[in-house]
Amino acid sequence: MKKNLWVIMIFLVAIGVGAYGILFAETETLIQVGVAAAVRGEVKVTTPPSKDAHLLKSGDKVFMGDKIEAGTDGQLQVLLLDQTVFTLGPLSTITVDEFAYNPANDDGKVRASVMKGIFRVVSGKVAHKKPENMSVNLPAGSIGFRGTNVAGIIDGSRSTIVLLGPVGVGRIYVTNVVNGEVVGVDIDQAGNATIVDGPNSAPMAVFQVSETDLSRIAVALGQQATGAGADSTGVDTSATALPRGQVDTQVLMDLLNNVDDLNQTSMLGAQNAAHESAENEQKNSGSGGGSEGEGKYTIVGG
């Protein structure tokens, strides 16, 4: 009888330790990748393994695997520790699937998924050092970066991707899997775009983006315009703010590179705070067995 009691007790202790280990592991896997900034309207975030969403506020930490969803009036920026910046308009969804960054030498990896809505991406230090280490997945296809500034519109499985610049420097590769093979287009001129219609569809031939889509992107992202259609907040509300016919690249750049009434100092402060927080956590953890100057990092994620 006593022997059976001991067996039961050992079994219960093992279950308890196992459960504690699972909970501890889940807590330990929360890896900060950046911060949220310039949050407007309703924006919610779900942090795995939890399935419950909560409101996201400016200055909140963003963790790897977070699913961030902007509501009908939502807008925000996600500032990653390597200075990659995602700007999201209403009804947009993003997940940072994989992130690693070593500030000592700018090595790392950035992989995110934007599944719906309107977005803009300014690539950071990881992409500038090793472009192949940054990509953004779409409902169908993906974007590879060569140190640049990109915007897009996603309608269901259809994505329109626009290269914003800088002129003569940045470029993107938009690819999709068609009949088991990866096919794609190279865009190296600001104001040019492609469309991926959905699964198993090759990206369309590169074309000059329409002023309607440029205006739609600019308004949705809260960018400032100075045309007659600008309202009291500086956001252009007309579809004719840009010149008709061919889009002037400089107008495009001025429109979409201007971060409207967002305070850049606050944004930079939030990102620096996130960076400092991540470094402090790494020092306090004492994990990895290496000194601070060794520049070690771990690539995590799927």
C-alpha positions as CSV (number, residue, x, y, z in Angstrom):
1,M,0.0,0.0,0.0
2,K,2.8,2.4,1.0
3,K,4.6,1.5,-2.2
4,N,1.5,2.4,-4.3
5,L,1.2,5.7,-2.4
6,W,4.8,6.6,-3.2
7,V,4.2,5.8,-6.9
8,I,1.1,8.0,-7.0
9,M,3.0,10.8,-5.2
10,I,5.9,10.6,-7.6
11,F,3.5,10.6,-10.5
12,L,1.7,13.7,-9.3
13,V,5.0,15.5,-8.6
14,A,6.1,14.7,-12.1
15,I,2.9,16.1,-13.6
16,G,3.3,19.2,-11.5
17,V,6.9,19.8,-12.6
18,G,6.0,19.1,-16.2
19,A,3.1,21.6,-16.1
20,Y,5.4,24.2,-14.4
21,G,8.0,23.6,-17.1
22,I,5.5,24.1,-19.9
23,L,4.2,27.4,-18.3
24,F,7.8,28.5,-17.7
25,A,8.8,27.7,-21.3
26,E,5.8,29.6,-22.7
27,T,6.8,32.7,-20.6
28,E,10.5,32.4,-21.6
29,T,9.6,32.3,-25.4
30,L,8.2,35.8,-25.3
31,I,10.9,37.6,-27.3
32,Q,10.6,41.3,-27.8
33,V,11.1,42.4,-31.4
34,G,10.2,46.1,-31.1
35,V,7.5,48.5,-29.9
36,A,4.2,49.9,-31.2
37,A,4.1,53.7,-31.9
38,A,1.7,56.3,-33.2
39,V,-1.3,54.0,-32.4
40,R,-4.6,55.6,-33.4
41,G,-8.1,54.2,-33.1
42,E,-8.7,50.6,-32.2
43,V,-5.7,48.2,-32.6
44,K,-5.7,44.8,-30.9
45,V,-2.9,42.3,-30.4
46,T,-3.0,38.6,-29.6
47,T,0.2,37.1,-28.1
48,P,0.5,33.3,-28.4
49,P,-0.1,31.0,-26.7
50,S,-3.1,33.1,-25.6
51,K,-6.0,33.4,-27.9
52,D,-7.4,36.5,-26.2
53,A,-6.8,39.8,-27.9
54,H,-6.2,43.0,-26.0
55,L,-5.8,46.7,-27.0
56,L,-2.4,47.8,-28.1
57,K,-1.2,51.3,-27.1
58,S,1.7,53.4,-28.2
59,G,4.9,52.4,-26.4
60,D,3.7,48.8,-25.8
61,K,6.2,46.1,-26.5
62,V,5.8,43.9,-29.5
63,F,6.7,40.2,-29.2
64,M,7.6,37.7,-31.9
65,G,4.4,35.9,-33.0
66,D,2.1,38.8,-32.0
67,K,-0.9,39.1,-34.3
68,I,-1.6,42.8,-34.6
69,E,-5.0,43.8,-36.1
70,A,-6.1,47.4,-36.8
71,G,-9.8,48.1,-36.6
72,T,-11.9,50.2,-39.0
73,D,-10.4,53.4,-37.6
74,G,-7.0,51.9,-36.6
75,Q,-3.5,53.0,-37.7
76,L,-0.1,52.3,-36.2
77,Q,3.6,51.8,-36.7
78,V,5.6,48.8,-35.6
79,L,9.2,49.8,-34.9
80,L,11.5,46.8,-34.9
81,L,14.8,46.8,-33.0
82,D,16.9,46.9,-36.2
83,Q,15.0,50.1,-37.3
84,T,12.6,48.4,-39.7
85,V,9.3,50.3,-39.7
86,F,5.9,48.9,-40.6
87,T,3.1,51.4,-41.0
88,L,-0.4,49.9,-41.1
89,G,-3.7,51.4,-42.1
90,P,-7.2,50.4,-41.1
91,L,-8.3,46.8,-41.2
92,S,-4.7,45.6,-41.6
93,T,-3.1,42.6,-40.0
94,I,0.6,41.8,-39.4
95,T,2.6,39.1,-37.6
96,V,6.3,39.3,-37.0
97,D,7.1,35.6,-37.6
98,E,10.9,35.6,-37.2
99,F,13.3,38.2,-35.8
100,A,16.9,38.2,-34.7
101,Y,19.2,41.1,-34.5
102,N,22.8,41.7,-33.3
103,P,23.4,45.4,-32.9
104,A,27.1,44.8,-32.7
105,N,27.3,43.9,-36.4
106,D,23.8,44.3,-37.7
107,D,23.5,40.6,-38.5
108,G,20.0,39.1,-38.1
109,K,16.8,38.0,-39.8
110,V,13.4,39.7,-40.3
111,R,10.4,37.8,-41.6
112,A,6.9,39.2,-41.3
113,S,3.4,38.4,-42.7
114,V,1.0,41.1,-43.8
115,M,-2.3,39.3,-44.5
116,K,-4.7,42.1,-45.2
117,G,-5.1,45.8,-45.4
118,I,-2.9,48.7,-46.5
119,F,0.7,48.9,-45.4
120,R,4.1,50.5,-45.8
121,V,7.5,49.0,-45.0
122,V,10.8,50.9,-44.6
123,S,13.6,48.3,-44.3
124,G,16.1,48.5,-41.5
125,K,19.7,47.5,-40.7
126,V,19.3,43.8,-41.3
127,A,18.1,44.2,-44.9
128,H,20.7,46.9,-45.5
129,K,23.5,44.5,-44.5
130,K,22.2,41.3,-46.0
131,P,19.0,41.8,-48.1
132,E,18.2,38.1,-48.4
133,N,17.6,38.0,-44.6
134,M,14.5,40.1,-44.8
135,S,11.1,39.2,-46.4
136,V,7.5,40.0,-46.0
137,N,4.9,37.2,-46.8
138,L,1.6,38.1,-48.4
139,P,-1.6,36.0,-48.7
140,A,0.0,34.8,-51.9
141,G,3.7,35.4,-52.6
142,S,6.3,37.4,-50.8
143,I,8.5,40.5,-51.0
144,G,12.3,40.5,-50.9
145,F,14.0,43.7,-50.0
146,R,17.1,45.4,-51.1
147,G,17.2,48.3,-48.7
148,T,14.1,50.3,-49.6
149,N,10.7,51.7,-49.0
150,V,7.6,49.8,-50.1
151,A,3.8,50.1,-49.9
152,G,1.0,47.7,-50.7
153,I,-2.7,47.1,-50.8
154,I,-4.1,43.6,-50.0
155,D,-7.7,42.7,-51.1
156,G,-8.4,39.1,-50.2
157,S,-5.6,37.1,-51.8
158,R,-4.8,39.8,-54.3
159,S,-1.8,42.1,-53.5
160,T,-0.7,45.3,-55.2
161,I,3.0,46.1,-54.3
162,V,4.5,49.5,-55.0
163,L,8.2,50.5,-54.8
164,L,8.5,53.9,-53.2
165,G,12.3,54.4,-53.3
166,P,14.9,55.6,-52.7
167,V,15.3,56.3,-56.4
168,G,18.3,54.5,-58.0
169,V,19.1,52.6,-54.8
170,G,16.3,50.5,-53.5
171,R,14.7,47.6,-55.2
172,I,12.3,44.7,-54.4
173,Y,11.7,41.2,-55.7
174,V,8.1,40.1,-55.6
175,T,7.7,36.3,-56.0
176,N,5.1,33.6,-55.9
177,V,5.1,29.8,-56.3
178,V,3.5,28.7,-59.6
179,N,3.2,25.0,-60.3
180,G,5.9,24.3,-57.8
181,E,8.4,26.8,-59.1
182,V,9.2,30.2,-57.7
183,V,8.7,33.0,-60.2
184,G,9.0,36.7,-59.7
185,V,9.7,40.2,-61.0
186,D,12.4,42.7,-60.1
187,I,11.2,46.3,-59.4
188,D,13.9,49.0,-59.3
189,Q,12.1,52.2,-60.2
190,A,10.2,54.2,-57.7
191,G,6.5,54.5,-58.6
192,N,6.5,51.1,-60.3
193,A,4.4,48.2,-59.1
194,T,3.2,44.6,-59.6
195,I,0.1,42.6,-58.7
196,V,-0.1,39.0,-57.4
197,D,-3.6,37.8,-58.1
198,G,-3.5,34.9,-55.7
199,P,-2.2,31.4,-55.2
200,N,-0.4,29.9,-58.2
201,S,-0.4,33.2,-60.0
202,A,2.8,34.8,-61.3
203,P,3.4,38.5,-60.4
204,M,2.2,40.7,-63.3
205,A,4.6,42.6,-65.5
206,V,5.9,45.8,-63.8
207,F,3.7,48.8,-64.5
208,Q,3.4,52.5,-63.4
209,V,1.0,52.6,-60.4
210,S,-2.2,54.6,-60.8
211,E,-2.8,57.9,-59.0
212,T,-6.0,56.4,-57.5
213,D,-4.0,53.6,-55.7
214,L,-1.4,56.0,-54.6
215,S,-4.0,58.3,-53.1
216,R,-5.7,55.3,-51.4
217,I,-2.5,54.2,-49.9
218,A,-1.5,57.7,-48.7
219,V,-4.9,58.4,-47.1
220,A,-5.2,55.0,-45.4
221,L,-1.7,55.3,-43.9
222,G,-2.5,58.8,-42.6
223,Q,0.2,60.5,-44.7
224,Q,0.1,64.3,-45.1
225,A,-0.9,65.9,-48.4
226,T,-1.1,69.5,-49.2
227,G,-3.6,69.6,-52.1
228,A,-7.0,71.2,-52.1
229,G,-8.5,68.0,-50.8
230,A,-6.5,68.1,-47.5
231,D,-8.7,68.4,-44.4
232,S,-8.0,70.2,-41.2
233,T,-5.7,67.3,-40.0
234,G,-3.6,67.5,-43.2
235,V,-4.8,64.2,-44.5
236,D,-5.9,64.4,-48.1
237,T,-9.4,63.1,-48.7
238,S,-9.8,63.6,-52.4
239,A,-8.9,61.1,-55.1
240,T,-7.5,63.8,-57.4
241,A,-4.8,65.3,-55.1
242,L,-2.0,63.8,-57.3
243,P,-1.5,65.0,-60.9
244,R,-3.5,63.1,-63.5
245,G,-1.7,60.8,-66.0
246,Q,1.7,59.6,-65.1
247,V,2.6,59.9,-61.4
248,D,5.4,62.3,-60.6
249,T,7.9,60.3,-58.6
250,Q,8.9,63.2,-56.5
251,V,5.3,64.0,-55.5
252,L,4.9,60.3,-54.6
253,M,8.1,60.4,-52.5
254,D,7.1,63.6,-50.7
255,L,3.6,62.3,-50.0
256,L,4.5,58.9,-48.7
257,N,7.8,59.6,-47.0
258,N,6.4,62.5,-44.9
259,V,5.3,61.0,-41.6
260,D,2.4,63.6,-41.3
261,D,1.7,64.8,-37.8
262,L,3.4,61.9,-36.1
263,N,6.2,63.1,-33.8
264,Q,9.4,61.5,-35.1
265,T,11.2,62.3,-31.8
266,S,8.7,60.2,-29.9
267,M,9.0,57.4,-32.4
268,L,12.8,57.4,-32.1
269,G,12.6,57.6,-28.3
270,A,10.2,54.6,-28.3
271,Q,12.5,52.6,-30.5
272,N,15.6,53.4,-28.5
273,A,13.7,52.5,-25.3
274,A,12.8,49.1,-26.8
275,H,16.4,48.5,-27.9
276,E,17.7,49.4,-24.4
277,S,15.1,47.2,-22.8
278,A,16.1,44.2,-25.0
279,E,19.8,44.8,-24.2
280,N,19.1,45.0,-20.5
281,E,17.1,41.8,-20.5
282,Q,19.9,40.0,-22.4
283,K,22.5,41.2,-19.8
284,N,20.3,40.3,-16.9
285,S,19.5,36.8,-18.2
286,G,23.2,36.0,-18.4
287,S,22.4,33.2,-20.9
288,G,24.5,32.1,-23.9
289,G,27.8,32.0,-22.0
290,G,29.4,34.7,-24.1
291,S,30.6,38.1,-23.3
292,E,28.8,41.2,-24.5
293,G,31.3,41.9,-27.1
294,E,31.1,38.5,-28.8
295,G,28.1,39.6,-30.9
296,K,26.3,36.3,-30.6
297,Y,22.6,36.1,-31.6
298,T,20.0,33.4,-32.1
299,I,17.7,33.1,-35.0
300,V,14.3,32.0,-33.8
301,G,10.9,31.4,-35.3
302,G,9.5,29.2,-38.0
